[in-house]
């Protein structure tokens, strides 16, 4: 797989629909200034009450989870010289749960959406980025499968309203 505009757009589309579905269901919270926000932590907790990460049978999901926890996406930071840089953020085994996993998926989104990846220059390992994006989509899809209410909202057709 190659890091392409199509792959990035597919991930961002799935992520945005997922966040929309969370806000339209039981996972809406009031942020600062009364901003509507998806309550990812509440959603992760609800998944953890239904099942554990290890109990999910999908081999693709298991492979994705292992990759995310052993190769977590980095955080973009400003270093001591006031330059953009990357910081690794290792995950301890006692944090292997849905909450931490979804934090990592959101970090992938943040790195893409906020311009942390520069495909024509500053990306050191684009193959790793491709895996994080692909595995992030697998993780989100499996999380949908585990919550039928959120999945139903996610799958509602939205594009027919924009067609002539």
C-alpha positions, -999 to +999 in steps of 0.1 A: +000+000+000+012+035-008+004+067+011-019+084-014-044+113-013-071+086-018-059+067+013-056+098+034-091+110+023-106+076+030-092+076+065-104+112+072-138+104+058-142+073+081-129+093+110-152+122+105-182+099+100-172+080+132-170+112+152-203+124+138-219+090+148-205+093+183-220+128+187-254+117+173-257+088+197-249+084+234-214+097+232-219+135+230-202+158+255-202+195+261-168+210+255-154+244+264-177+272+252-205+247+249-188+231+218-203+198+208-176+171+211-175+133+207-169+116+240-143+091+228-134+081+264-170+072+272-172+052+240-140+034+248-153+026+283-185+012+269-166-010+245-144-023+274-175-032+293-187-054+264-154-071+256-116-068+259-092-061+231-079-096+233-114-111+230-121-096+196-118-124+171-108-105+139-072-113+130-069-080+111-080-061+142-056-080+164-027-073+140-037-036+139-039-033+177-004-050+181+011-026+155-005+005+172+008-005+206+043-015+195+047+013+170+025+041+183+021+073+162+044+101+174+033+134+188+043+166+169+060+189+193+081+221+193+116+213+204+140+234+225+152+253+194+116+262+186+114+238+156+088+213+147+098+178+159+084+144+168+083+127+202+078+091+207+053+082+234+057+045+245+027+027+258+030+005+288+013-029+287-011-020+315-025+007+292-035-018+264-072-010+263-098+006+241-093+040+256-055+042+248-061+026+214-086+053+204-062+080+217-036+066+193-061+065+163-070+101+171-033+110+171-030+097+135-060+119+125-044+149+142-011+144+125-028+142+091-054+169+096-032+195+113-004+191+087+020+170+107+029+149+076+047+163+046+048+137+019+072+156-002+098+162+024+097+157+061+082+122+064+109+098+075+090+066+071+060+068+048+055+031+049+049+033+087+024+061+081+006+040+055+003+012+080-009+035+108-036+049+085-047+015+072-047-001+106-065+029+121-093+023+096-095-014+106-097-004+142-125+021+137-144-004+115-142-031+142-152-006+169-183+001+148-191-036+146-189-037+184-216-010+188-246-014+165-262+020+175-231+039+166-226+018+134-262+024+123-257+062+126-223+060+109-237+041+079-266+066+072-264+079+037-253+116+036-244+122+000-278+119-015-288+153+001-261+170-019-269+155-053-290+174-079 
